[in-house]
Amino acid sequence: MSKSAKATTAEMNAQEASTASLAVYIAQMAGELATMADRSELTMLAYFLNLARVEAEAKSREHSVEERGRA
């Protein structure tokens, strides 16, 4: 494998790790906000925040699997 191909692979792995980490953070924050919204009886807002949490968790797992597949 050439140096440029190795660099590209490393950059892609770093991007995947960064994306997965960001998705985990978003999931955590959305979960906390959903709890706050629910406690304040902001039912619809809590619902949408929980949807965002679930989506972020799914993307985190998806990107983690892709990263492991490249390793």
N, CA, C, O and CB atoms as a CASP TS submission, in Angstrom:
PFRMAT TS
TARGET T0000
AUTHOR 0000-0000-0000
METHOD Language model
MODEL 1
PARENT N/A
ATOM      1  N   MET     1       0.844  -1.172   0.000  1.00  0.00           N
ATOM      2  CA  MET     1       0.000   0.000   0.000  1.00  0.00           C
ATOM      3  C   MET     1       0.889   1.234   0.000  1.00  0.00           C
ATOM      4  O   MET     1       1.869   1.292   0.743  1.00  0.00           O
ATOM      5  CB  MET     1      -0.960  -0.002   1.214  1.00  0.00           C
ATOM      6  N   SER     2       0.563   2.209  -0.815  1.00  0.00           N
ATOM      7  CA  SER     2       1.374   3.410  -0.909  1.00  0.00           C
ATOM      8  C   SER     2       1.159   4.304   0.310  1.00  0.00           C
ATOM      9  O   SER     2       0.199   4.146   1.064  1.00  0.00           O
ATOM     10  CB  SER     2       1.050   4.174  -2.195  1.00  0.00           C
ATOM     11  N   LYS     3       2.089   5.249   0.477  1.00  0.00           N
ATOM     12  CA  LYS     3       1.988   6.164   1.620  1.00  0.00           C
ATOM     13  C   LYS     3       0.707   6.985   1.556  1.00  0.00           C
ATOM     14  O   LYS     3       0.060   7.208   2.579  1.00  0.00           O
ATOM     15  CB  LYS     3       3.204   7.097   1.670  1.00  0.00           C
ATOM     16  N   SER     4       0.335   7.437   0.356  1.00  0.00           N
ATOM     17  CA  SER     4      -0.879   8.252   0.240  1.00  0.00           C
ATOM     18  C   SER     4      -2.127   7.422   0.525  1.00  0.00           C
ATOM     19  O   SER     4      -3.088   7.937   1.096  1.00  0.00           O
ATOM     20  CB  SER     4      -0.972   8.877  -1.161  1.00  0.00           C
ATOM     21  N   ALA     5      -2.129   6.154   0.141  1.00  0.00           N
ATOM     22  CA  ALA     5      -3.274   5.284   0.429  1.00  0.00           C
ATOM     23  C   ALA     5      -3.368   5.024   1.928  1.00  0.00           C
ATOM     24  O   ALA     5      -4.465   4.990   2.485  1.00  0.00           O
ATOM     25  CB  ALA     5      -3.157   3.947  -0.344  1.00  0.00           C
ATOM     26  N   LYS     6      -2.214   4.839   2.590  1.00  0.00           N
ATOM     27  CA  LYS     6      -2.213   4.646   4.043  1.00  0.00           C
ATOM     28  C   LYS     6      -2.720   5.894   4.752  1.00  0.00           C
ATOM     29  O   LYS     6      -3.490   5.805   5.708  1.00  0.00           O
ATOM     30  CB  LYS     6      -0.802   4.290   4.541  1.00  0.00           C
ATOM     31  N   ALA     7      -2.282   7.060   4.277  1.00  0.00           N
ATOM     32  CA  ALA     7      -2.724   8.318   4.878  1.00  0.00           C
ATOM     33  C   ALA     7      -4.226   8.480   4.708  1.00  0.00           C
ATOM     34  O   ALA     7      -4.920   8.895   5.636  1.00  0.00           O
ATOM     35  CB  ALA     7      -1.980   9.515   4.253  1.00  0.00           C
ATOM     36  N   THR     8      -4.727   8.155   3.528  1.00  0.00           N
ATOM     37  CA  THR     8      -6.154   8.272   3.277  1.00  0.00           C
ATOM     38  C   THR     8      -6.941   7.331   4.182  1.00  0.00           C
ATOM     39  O   THR     8      -7.977   7.719   4.723  1.00  0.00           O
ATOM     40  CB  THR     8      -6.462   7.980   1.809  1.00  0.00           C
ATOM     41  N   THR     9      -6.468   6.111   4.350  1.00  0.00           N
ATOM     42  CA  THR     9      -7.125   5.148   5.230  1.00  0.00           C
ATOM     43  C   THR     9      -7.111   5.648   6.670  1.00  0.00           C
ATOM     44  O   THR     9      -8.117   5.549   7.373  1.00  0.00           O
ATOM     45  CB  THR     9      -6.442   3.773   5.134  1.00  0.00           C
ATOM     46  N   ALA    10      -5.985   6.181   7.107  1.00  0.00           N
ATOM     47  CA  ALA    10      -5.873   6.711   8.466  1.00  0.00           C
ATOM     48  C   ALA    10      -6.826   7.894   8.660  1.00  0.00           C
ATOM     49  O   ALA    10      -7.474   8.014   9.700  1.00  0.00           O
ATOM     50  CB  ALA    10      -4.418   7.141   8.762  1.00  0.00           C
ATOM     51  N   GLU    11      -6.905   8.755   7.659  1.00  0.00           N
ATOM     52  CA  GLU    11      -7.806   9.902   7.741  1.00  0.00           C
ATOM     53  C   GLU    11      -9.257   9.441   7.813  1.00  0.00           C
ATOM     54  O   GLU    11     -10.052   9.999   8.569  1.00  0.00           O
ATOM     55  CB  GLU    11      -7.604  10.835   6.537  1.00  0.00           C
ATOM     56  N   MET    12      -9.600   8.426   7.030  1.00  0.00           N
ATOM     57  CA  MET    12     -10.961   7.893   7.041  1.00  0.00           C
ATOM     58  C   MET    12     -11.276   7.279   8.402  1.00  0.00           C
ATOM     59  O   MET    12     -12.372   7.477   8.926  1.00  0.00           O
ATOM     60  CB  MET    12     -11.145   6.845   5.923  1.00  0.00           C
ATOM     61  N   ASN    13     -10.335   6.541   8.981  1.00  0.00           N
ATOM     62  CA  ASN    13     -10.530   5.942  10.304  1.00  0.00           C
ATOM     63  C   ASN    13     -10.717   7.026  11.359  1.00  0.00           C
ATOM     64  O   ASN    13     -11.568   6.895  12.240  1.00  0.00           O
ATOM     65  CB  ASN    13      -9.337   5.042  10.673  1.00  0.00           C
ATOM     66  N   ALA    14      -9.930   8.091  11.277  1.00  0.00           N
ATOM     67  CA  ALA    14     -10.050   9.195  12.231  1.00  0.00           C
ATOM     68  C   ALA    14     -11.401   9.882  12.081  1.00  0.00           C
ATOM     69  O   ALA    14     -12.022  10.256  13.076  1.00  0.00           O
ATOM     70  CB  ALA    14      -8.909  10.212  12.032  1.00  0.00           C
ATOM     71  N   GLN    15     -11.853  10.048  10.857  1.00  0.00           N
ATOM     72  CA  GLN    15     -13.152  10.678  10.610  1.00  0.00           C
ATOM     73  C   GLN    15     -14.277   9.819  11.165  1.00  0.00           C
ATOM     74  O   GLN    15     -15.208  10.341  11.779  1.00  0.00           O
ATOM     75  CB  GLN    15     -13.362  10.919   9.105  1.00  0.00           C
ATOM     76  N   GLU    16     -14.203   8.502  10.958  1.00  0.00           N
ATOM     77  CA  GLU    16     -15.216   7.589  11.486  1.00  0.00           C
ATOM     78  C   GLU    16     -15.242   7.640  13.010  1.00  0.00           C
ATOM     79  O   GLU    16     -16.316   7.665  13.612  1.00  0.00           O
ATOM     80  CB  GLU    16     -14.951   6.153  11.005  1.00  0.00           C
ATOM     81  N   ALA    17     -14.068   7.653  13.634  1.00  0.00           N
ATOM     82  CA  ALA    17     -13.989   7.716  15.090  1.00  0.00           C
ATOM     83  C   ALA    17     -14.585   9.024  15.594  1.00  0.00           C
ATOM     84  O   ALA    17     -15.310   9.048  16.589  1.00  0.00           O
ATOM     85  CB  ALA    17     -12.529   7.574  15.564  1.00  0.00           C
ATOM     86  N   SER    18     -14.272  10.100  14.899  1.00  0.00           N
ATOM     87  CA  SER    18     -14.796  11.399  15.276  1.00  0.00           C
ATOM     88  C   SER    18     -16.317  11.428  15.119  1.00  0.00           C
ATOM     89  O   SER    18     -17.017  11.949  15.987  1.00  0.00           O
ATOM     90  CB  SER    18     -14.147  12.503  14.432  1.00  0.00           C
ATOM     91  N   THR    19     -16.826  10.880  14.036  1.00  0.00           N
ATOM     92  CA  THR    19     -18.266  10.836  13.798  1.00  0.00           C
ATOM     93  C   THR    19     -18.958   9.994  14.862  1.00  0.00           C
ATOM     94  O   THR    19     -20.005  10.382  15.378  1.00  0.00           O
ATOM     95  CB  THR    19     -18.565  10.278  12.399  1.00  0.00           C
ATOM     96  N   ALA    20     -18.374   8.840  15.191  1.00  0.00           N
ATOM     97  CA  ALA    20     -18.956   7.968  16.212  1.00  0.00           C
ATOM     98  C   ALA    20     -18.957   8.668  17.566  1.00  0.00           C
ATOM     99  O   ALA    20     -19.948   8.596  18.293  1.00  0.00           O
ATOM    100  CB  ALA    20     -18.182   6.635  16.298  1.00  0.00           C
ATOM    101  N   SER    21     -17.870   9.339  17.914  1.00  0.00           N
ATOM    102  CA  SER    21     -17.789  10.056  19.192  1.00  0.00           C
ATOM    103  C   SER    21     -18.805  11.183  19.261  1.00  0.00           C
ATOM    104  O   SER    21     -19.447  11.391  20.291  1.00  0.00           O
ATOM    105  CB  SER    21     -16.383  10.614  19.403  1.00  0.00           C
ATOM    106  N   LEU    22     -18.945  11.901  18.170  1.00  0.00           N
ATOM    107  CA  LEU    22     -19.917  12.988  18.123  1.00  0.00           C
ATOM    108  C   LEU    22     -21.335  12.449  18.273  1.00  0.00           C
ATOM    109  O   LEU    22     -22.155  13.040  18.976  1.00  0.00           O
ATOM    110  CB  LEU    22     -19.782  13.773  16.813  1.00  0.00           C
ATOM    111  N   ALA    23     -21.623  11.341  17.621  1.00  0.00           N
ATOM    112  CA  ALA    23     -22.953  10.740  17.724  1.00  0.00           C
ATOM    113  C   ALA    23     -23.244  10.294  19.154  1.00  0.00           C
ATOM    114  O   ALA    23     -24.370  10.443  19.629  1.00  0.00           O
ATOM    115  CB  ALA    23     -23.078   9.549  16.764  1.00  0.00           C
ATOM    116  N   VAL    24     -22.248   9.750  19.845  1.00  0.00           N
ATOM    117  CA  VAL    24     -22.423   9.349  21.249  1.00  0.00           C
ATOM    118  C   VAL    24     -22.736  10.580  22.097  1.00  0.00           C
ATOM    119  O   VAL    24     -23.638  10.548  22.934  1.00  0.00           O
ATOM    120  CB  VAL    24     -21.148   8.624  21.787  1.00  0.00           C
ATOM    121  N   TYR    25     -22.000  11.649  21.883  1.00  0.00           N
ATOM    122  CA  TYR    25     -22.229  12.885  22.638  1.00  0.00           C
ATOM    123  C   TYR    25     -23.638  13.430  22.393  1.00  0.00           C
ATOM    124  O   TYR    25     -24.338  13.812  23.331  1.00  0.00           O
ATOM    125  CB  TYR    25     -21.179  13.945  22.258  1.00  0.00           C
ATOM    126  N   ILE    26     -24.038  13.460  21.132  1.00  0.00           N
ATOM    127  CA  ILE    26     -25.382  13.953  20.789  1.00  0.00           C
ATOM    128  C   ILE    26     -26.449  13.082  21.446  1.00  0.00           C
ATOM    129  O   ILE    26     -27.445  13.597  21.954  1.00  0.00           O
ATOM    130  CB  ILE    26     -25.583  13.977  19.251  1.00  0.00           C
ATOM    131  N   ALA    27     -26.247  11.769  21.438  1.00  0.00           N
ATOM    132  CA  ALA    27     -27.205  10.861  22.072  1.00  0.00           C
ATOM    133  C   ALA    27     -27.326  11.156  23.564  1.00  0.00           C
ATOM    134  O   ALA    27     -28.429  11.189  24.109  1.00  0.00           O
ATOM    135  CB  ALA    27     -26.784   9.396  21.855  1.00  0.00           C
ATOM    136  N   GLN    28     -26.196  11.369  24.216  1.00  0.00           N
ATOM    137  CA  GLN    28     -26.221  11.669  25.654  1.00  0.00           C
ATOM    138  C   GLN    28     -26.948  12.982  25.933  1.00  0.00           C
ATOM    139  O   GLN    28     -27.794  13.055  26.824  1.00  0.00           O
ATOM    140  CB  GLN    28     -24.790  11.736  26.213  1.00  0.00           C
ATOM    141  N   MET    29     -26.615  14.006  25.170  1.00  0.00           N
ATOM    142  CA  MET    29     -27.241  15.311  25.382  1.00  0.00           C
ATOM    143  C   MET    29     -28.731  15.266  25.070  1.00  0.00           C
ATOM    144  O   MET    29     -29.534  15.828  25.815  1.00  0.00           O
ATOM    145  CB  MET    29     -26.559  16.375  24.520  1.00  0.00           C
ATOM    146  N   ALA    30     -29.109  14.611  23.989  1.00  0.00           N
ATOM    147  CA  ALA    30     -30.523  14.510  23.631  1.00  0.00           C
ATOM    148  C   ALA    30     -31.293  13.758  24.714  1.00  0.00           C
ATOM    149  O   ALA    30     -32.428  14.110  25.035  1.00  0.00           O
ATOM    150  CB  ALA    30     -30.690  13.807  22.268  1.00  0.00           C
ATOM    151  N   GLY    31     -30.670  12.720  25.274  1.00  0.00           N
ATOM    152  CA  GLY    31     -31.305  11.979  26.354  1.00  0.00           C
ATOM    153  C   GLY    31     -31.548  12.838  27.582  1.00  0.00           C
ATOM    154  O   GLY    31     -32.618  12.791  28.187  1.00  0.00           O
ATOM    155  N   GLU    32     -30.544  13.620  27.939  1.00  0.00           N
ATOM    156  CA  GLU    32     -30.683  14.515  29.091  1.00  0.00           C
ATOM    157  C   GLU    32     -31.749  15.577  28.846  1.00  0.00           C
ATOM    158  O   GLU    32     -32.554  15.873  29.729  1.00  0.00           O
ATOM    159  CB  GLU    32     -29.344  15.184  29.407  1.00  0.00           C
ATOM    160  N   LEU    33     -31.749  16.141  27.657  1.00  0.00           N
ATOM    161  CA  LEU    33     -32.754  17.149  27.317  1.00  0.00           C
ATOM    162  C   LEU    33     -34.154  16.543  27.281  1.00  0.00           C
ATOM    163  O   LEU    33     -35.121  17.182  27.697  1.00  0.00           O
ATOM    164  CB  LEU    33     -32.427  17.793  25.967  1.00  0.00           C
ATOM    165  N   ALA    34     -34.264  15.314  26.786  1.00  0.00           N
ATOM    166  CA  ALA    34     -35.556  14.631  26.754  1.00  0.00           C
ATOM    167  C   ALA    34     -36.089  14.429  28.168  1.00  0.00           C
ATOM    168  O   ALA    34     -37.282  14.602  28.418  1.00  0.00           O
ATOM    169  CB  ALA    34     -35.435  13.277  26.031  1.00  0.00           C
ATOM    170  N   THR    35     -35.205  14.063  29.089  1.00  0.00           N
ATOM    171  CA  THR    35     -35.611  13.894  30.485  1.00  0.00           C
ATOM    172  C   THR    35     -36.107  15.217  31.060  1.00  0.00           C
ATOM    173  O   THR    35     -37.134  15.260  31.738  1.00  0.00           O
ATOM    174  CB  THR    35     -34.439  13.351  31.329  1.00  0.00           C
ATOM    175  N   MET    36     -35.376  16.293  30.786  1.00  0.00           N
ATOM    176  CA  MET    36     -35.792  17.614  31.260  1.00  0.00           C
ATOM    177  C   MET    36     -37.144  18.004  30.679  1.00  0.00           C
ATOM    178  O   MET    36     -38.013  18.501  31.395  1.00  0.00           O
ATOM    179  CB  MET    36     -34.742  18.668  30.897  1.00  0.00           C
ATOM    180  N   ALA    37     -37.320  17.779  29.391  1.00  0.00           N
ATOM    181  CA  ALA    37     -38.586  18.122  28.723  1.00  0.00           C
ATOM    182  C   ALA    37     -39.733  17.306  29.313  1.00  0.00           C
ATOM    183  O   ALA    37     -40.819  17.833  29.555  1.00  0.00           O
ATOM    184  CB  ALA    37     -38.484  17.875  27.194  1.00  0.00           C
ATOM    185  N   ASP    38     -39.486  16.030  29.541  1.00  0.00           N
ATOM    186  CA  ASP    38     -40.521  15.161  30.099  1.00  0.00           C
ATOM    187  C   ASP    38     -40.926  15.620  31.500  1.00  0.00           C
ATOM    188  O   ASP    38     -42.113  15.656  31.826  1.00  0.00           O
ATOM    189  CB  ASP    38     -40.031  13.705  30.141  1.00  0.00           C
ATOM    190  N   ARG    39     -39.957  15.965  32.311  1.00  0.00           N
ATOM    191  CA  ARG    39     -40.245  16.430  33.682  1.00  0.00           C
ATOM    192  C   ARG    39     -41.012  17.750  33.690  1.00  0.00           C
ATOM    193  O   ARG    39     -41.724  18.063  34.644  1.00  0.00           O
ATOM    194  CB  ARG    39     -38.941  16.591  34.469  1.00  0.00           C
ATOM    195  N   SER    40     -40.855  18.514  32.618  1.00  0.00           N
ATOM    196  CA  SER    40     -41.556  19.795  32.501  1.00  0.00           C
ATOM    197  C   SER    40     -42.862  19.652  31.730  1.00  0.00           C
ATOM    198  O   SER    40     -43.494  20.642  31.362  1.00  0.00           O
ATOM    199  CB  SER    40     -40.663  20.827  31.817  1.00  0.00           C
ATOM    200  N   GLU    41     -43.253  18.409  31.493  1.00  0.00           N
ATOM    201  CA  GLU    41     -44.485  18.091  30.777  1.00  0.00           C
ATOM    202  C   GLU    41     -44.506  18.660  29.358  1.00  0.00           C
ATOM    203  O   GLU    41     -45.555  19.047  28.843  1.00  0.00           O
ATOM    204  CB  GLU    41     -45.673  18.614  31.551  1.00  0.00           C
ATOM    205  N   LEU    42     -43.344  18.701  28.750  1.00  0.00           N
ATOM    206  CA  LEU    42     -43.214  19.088  27.337  1.00  0.00           C
ATOM    207  C   LEU    42     -43.156  17.797  26.531  1.00  0.00           C
ATOM    208  O   LEU    42     -42.118  17.428  25.981  1.00  0.00           O
ATOM    209  CB  LEU    42     -41.928  19.994  27.082  1.00  0.00           C
ATOM    210  N   THR    43     -44.286  17.133  26.477  1.00  0.00           N
ATOM    211  CA  THR    43     -44.373  15.768  25.967  1.00  0.00           C
ATOM    212  C   THR    43     -43.876  15.625  24.534  1.00  0.00           C
ATOM    213  O   THR    43     -43.075  14.738  24.242  1.00  0.00           O
ATOM    214  CB  THR    43     -45.789  15.292  26.049  1.00  0.00           C
ATOM    215  N   MET    44     -44.340  16.483  23.647  1.00  0.00           N
ATOM    216  CA  MET    44     -43.958  16.367  22.237  1.00  0.00           C
ATOM    217  C   MET    44     -42.466  16.641  22.055  1.00  0.00           C
ATOM    218  O   MET    44     -41.800  15.967  21.269  1.00  0.00           O
ATOM    219  CB  MET    44     -44.785  17.340  21.374  1.00  0.00           C
ATOM    220  N   LEU    45     -41.951  17.614  22.771  1.00  0.00           N
ATOM    221  CA  LEU    45     -40.523  17.916  22.701  1.00  0.00           C
ATOM    222  C   LEU    45     -39.701  16.738  23.217  1.00  0.00           C
ATOM    223  O   LEU    45     -38.678  16.387  22.629  1.00  0.00           O
ATOM    224  CB  LEU    45     -40.201  19.186  23.507  1.00  0.00           C
ATOM    225  N   ALA    46     -40.145  16.131  24.313  1.00  0.00           N
ATOM    226  CA  ALA    46     -39.454  14.952  24.854  1.00  0.00           C
ATOM    227  C   ALA    46     -39.457  13.826  23.834  1.00  0.00           C
ATOM    228  O   ALA    46     -38.460  13.124  23.668  1.00  0.00           O
ATOM    229  CB  ALA    46     -40.117  14.482  26.170  1.00  0.00           C
ATOM    230  N   TYR    47     -40.575  13.658  23.156  1.00  0.00           N
ATOM    231  CA  TYR    47     -40.690  12.620  22.123  1.00  0.00           C
ATOM    232  C   TYR    47     -39.661  12.839  21.016  1.00  0.00           C
ATOM    233  O   TYR    47     -38.940  11.914  20.641  1.00  0.00           O
ATOM    234  CB  TYR    47     -42.115  12.605  21.527  1.00  0.00           C
ATOM    235  N   PHE    48     -39.595  14.054  20.499  1.00  0.00           N
ATOM    236  CA  PHE    48     -38.652  14.337  19.405  1.00  0.00           C
ATOM    237  C   PHE    48     -37.199  14.235  19.861  1.00  0.00           C
ATOM    238  O   PHE    48     -36.341  13.776  19.107  1.00  0.00           O
ATOM    239  CB  PHE    48     -38.912  15.729  18.834  1.00  0.00           C
ATOM    240  N   LEU    49     -36.925  14.656  21.075  1.00  0.00           N
ATOM    241  CA  LEU    49     -35.569  14.520  21.593  1.00  0.00           C
ATOM    242  C   LEU    49     -35.187  13.057  21.755  1.00  0.00           C
ATOM    243  O   LEU    49     -34.038  12.683  21.517  1.00  0.00           O
ATOM    244  CB  LEU    49     -35.433  15.248  22.926  1.00  0.00           C
ATOM    245  N   ASN    50     -36.139  12.231  22.159  1.00  0.00           N
ATOM    246  CA  ASN    50     -35.859  10.795  22.248  1.00  0.00           C
ATOM    247  C   ASN    50     -35.651  10.185  20.868  1.00  0.00           C
ATOM    248  O   ASN    50     -34.844   9.269  20.713  1.00  0.00           O
ATOM    249  CB  ASN    50     -36.999  10.074  22.971  1.00  0.00           C
ATOM    250  N   LEU    51     -36.365  10.679  19.870  1.00  0.00           N
ATOM    251  CA  LEU    51     -36.111  10.225  18.491  1.00  0.00           C
ATOM    252  C   LEU    51     -34.684  10.582  18.072  1.00  0.00           C
ATOM    253  O   LEU    51     -33.988   9.771  17.461  1.00  0.00           O
ATOM    254  CB  LEU    51     -37.135  10.858  17.504  1.00  0.00           C
ATOM    255  N   ALA    52     -34.262  11.786  18.400  1.00  0.00           N
ATOM    256  CA  ALA    52     -32.892  12.212  18.076  1.00  0.00           C
ATOM    257  C   ALA    52     -31.878  11.337  18.804  1.00  0.00           C
ATOM    258  O   ALA    52     -30.851  10.966  18.236  1.00  0.00           O
ATOM    259  CB  ALA    52     -32.677  13.701  18.448  1.00  0.00           C
ATOM    260  N   ARG    53     -32.166  11.008  20.058  1.00  0.00           N
ATOM    261  CA  ARG    53     -31.271  10.145  20.838  1.00  0.00           C
ATOM    262  C   ARG    53     -31.124   8.773  20.194  1.00  0.00           C
ATOM    263  O   ARG    53     -30.013   8.266  20.042  1.00  0.00           O
ATOM    264  CB  ARG    53     -31.789   9.995  22.271  1.00  0.00           C
ATOM    265  N   VAL    54     -32.244   8.180  19.819  1.00  0.00           N
ATOM    266  CA  VAL    54     -32.226   6.853  19.199  1.00  0.00           C
ATOM    267  C   VAL    54     -31.467   6.890  17.874  1.00  0.00           C
ATOM    268  O   VAL    54     -30.681   5.987  17.588  1.00  0.00           O
ATOM    269  CB  VAL    54     -33.664   6.340  18.976  1.00  0.00           C
ATOM    270  N   GLU    55     -31.690   7.913  17.073  1.00  0.00           N
ATOM    271  CA  GLU    55     -30.990   8.043  15.792  1.00  0.00           C
ATOM    272  C   GLU    55     -29.489   8.202  16.009  1.00  0.00           C
ATOM    273  O   GLU    55     -28.692   7.579  15.307  1.00  0.00           O
ATOM    274  CB  GLU    55     -31.540   9.239  14.995  1.00  0.00           C
ATOM    275  N   ALA    56     -29.101   9.024  16.965  1.00  0.00           N
ATOM    276  CA  ALA    56     -27.683   9.228  17.252  1.00  0.00           C
ATOM    277  C   ALA    56     -27.034   7.938  17.748  1.00  0.00           C
ATOM    278  O   ALA    56     -25.900   7.634  17.376  1.00  0.00           O
ATOM    279  CB  ALA    56     -27.504  10.343  18.290  1.00  0.00           C
ATOM    280  N   GLU    57     -27.745   7.173  18.589  1.00  0.00           N
ATOM    281  CA  GLU    57     -27.214   5.893  19.059  1.00  0.00           C
ATOM    282  C   GLU    57     -27.014   4.929  17.886  1.00  0.00           C
ATOM    283  O   GLU    57     -26.008   4.222  17.822  1.00  0.00           O
ATOM    284  CB  GLU    57     -28.159   5.270  20.109  1.00  0.00           C
ATOM    285  N   ALA    58     -27.961   4.906  16.975  1.00  0.00           N
ATOM    286  CA  ALA    58     -27.855   4.023  15.803  1.00  0.00           C
ATOM    287  C   ALA    58     -26.668   4.425  14.932  1.00  0.00           C
ATOM    288  O   ALA    58     -25.909   3.570  14.477  1.00  0.00           O
ATOM    289  CB  ALA    58     -29.160   4.059  14.973  1.00  0.00           C
ATOM    290  N   LYS    59     -26.511   5.718  14.703  1.00  0.00           N
ATOM    291  CA  LYS    59     -25.387   6.192  13.886  1.00  0.00           C
ATOM    292  C   LYS    59     -24.057   5.902  14.568  1.00  0.00           C
ATOM    293  O   LYS    59     -23.078   5.565  13.903  1.00  0.00           O
ATOM    294  CB  LYS    59     -25.518   7.698  13.609  1.00  0.00           C
ATOM    295  N   SER    60     -24.017   6.031  15.881  1.00  0.00           N
ATOM    296  CA  SER    60     -22.801   5.734  16.617  1.00  0.00           C
ATOM    297  C   SER    60     -22.405   4.274  16.425  1.00  0.00           C
ATOM    298  O   SER    60     -21.247   3.969  16.141  1.00  0.00           O
ATOM    299  CB  SER    60     -22.983   6.049  18.105  1.00  0.00           C
ATOM    300  N   ARG    61     -23.370   3.378  16.581  1.00  0.00           N
ATOM    301  CA  ARG    61     -23.090   1.946  16.388  1.00  0.00           C
ATOM    302  C   ARG    61     -22.673   1.674  14.946  1.00  0.00           C
ATOM    303  O   ARG    61     -21.737   0.913  14.696  1.00  0.00           O
ATOM    304  CB  ARG    61     -24.330   1.091  16.755  1.00  0.00           C
ATOM    305  N   GLU    62     -23.362   2.290  14.012  1.00  0.00           N
ATOM    306  CA  GLU    62     -23.058   2.098  12.582  1.00  0.00           C
ATOM    307  C   GLU    62     -21.623   2.511  12.267  1.00  0.00           C
ATOM    308  O   GLU    62     -20.897   1.783  11.589  1.00  0.00           O
ATOM    309  CB  GLU    62     -24.040   2.905  11.705  1.00  0.00           C
ATOM    310  N   HIS    63     -21.219   3.669  12.756  1.00  0.00           N
ATOM    311  CA  HIS    63     -19.864   4.151  12.479  1.00  0.00           C
ATOM    312  C   HIS    63     -18.813   3.363  13.238  1.00  0.00           C
ATOM    313  O   HIS    63     -17.691   3.209  12.755  1.00  0.00           O
ATOM    314  CB  HIS    63     -19.749   5.620  12.827  1.00  0.00           C
ATOM    315  N   SER    64     -19.151   2.866  14.409  1.00  0.00           N
ATOM    316  CA  SER    64     -18.210   2.029  15.162  1.00  0.00           C
ATOM    317  C   SER    64     -17.961   0.718  14.435  1.00  0.00           C
ATOM    318  O   SER    64     -16.826   0.246  14.377  1.00  0.00           O
ATOM    319  CB  SER    64     -18.741   1.755  16.581  1.00  0.00           C
ATOM    320  N   VAL    65     -19.009   0.128  13.882  1.00  0.00           N
ATOM    321  CA  VAL    65     -18.880  -1.123  13.131  1.00  0.00           C
ATOM    322  C   VAL    65     -18.045  -0.892  11.875  1.00  0.00           C
ATOM    323  O   VAL    65     -17.178  -1.702  11.547  1.00  0.00           O
ATOM    324  CB  VAL    65     -20.275  -1.688  12.756  1.00  0.00           C
ATOM    325  N   GLU    66     -18.300   0.205  11.176  1.00  0.00           N
ATOM    326  CA  GLU    66     -17.516   0.521   9.970  1.00  0.00           C
ATOM    327  C   GLU    66     -16.043   0.694  10.314  1.00  0.00           C
ATOM    328  O   GLU    66     -15.170   0.239   9.576  1.00  0.00           O
ATOM    329  CB  GLU    66     -18.051   1.799   9.291  1.00  0.00           C
ATOM    330  N   GLU    67     -15.773   1.348  11.428  1.00  0.00           N
ATOM    331  CA  GLU    67     -14.386   1.576  11.853  1.00  0.00           C
ATOM    332  C   GLU    67     -13.695   0.250  12.144  1.00  0.00           C
ATOM    333  O   GLU    67     -12.554   0.033  11.735  1.00  0.00           O
ATOM    334  CB  GLU    67     -14.338   2.488  13.101  1.00  0.00           C
ATOM    335  N   ARG    68     -14.393  -0.636  12.853  1.00  0.00           N
ATOM    336  CA  ARG    68     -13.799  -1.925  13.174  1.00  0.00           C
ATOM    337  C   ARG    68     -13.587  -2.762  11.916  1.00  0.00           C
ATOM    338  O   ARG    68     -12.632  -3.535  11.843  1.00  0.00           O
ATOM    339  CB  ARG    68     -14.677  -2.679  14.166  1.00  0.00           C
ATOM    340  N   GLY    69     -14.461  -2.616  10.934  1.00  0.00           N
ATOM    341  CA  GLY    69     -14.332  -3.355   9.691  1.00  0.00           C
ATOM    342  C   GLY    69     -13.115  -2.938   8.888  1.00  0.00           C
ATOM    343  O   GLY    69     -12.573  -3.739   8.126  1.00  0.00           O
ATOM    344  N   ARG    70     -12.683  -1.716   9.044  1.00  0.00           N
ATOM    345  CA  ARG    70     -11.519  -1.210   8.315  1.00  0.00           C
ATOM    346  C   ARG    70     -10.223  -1.526   9.029  1.00  0.00           C
ATOM    347  O   ARG    70      -9.155  -1.538   8.417  1.00  0.00           O
ATOM    348  CB  ARG    70     -11.635   0.283   8.111  1.00  0.00           C
ATOM    349  N   ALA    71     -10.312  -1.778  10.309  1.00  0.00           N
ATOM    350  CA  ALA    71      -9.091  -2.006  11.104  1.00  0.00           C
ATOM    351  C   ALA    71      -8.454  -3.346  10.798  1.00  0.00           C
ATOM    352  O   ALA    71      -7.424  -3.687  11.381  1.00  0.00           O
ATOM    353  CB  ALA    71      -9.403  -1.923  12.589  1.00  0.00           C
TER
END
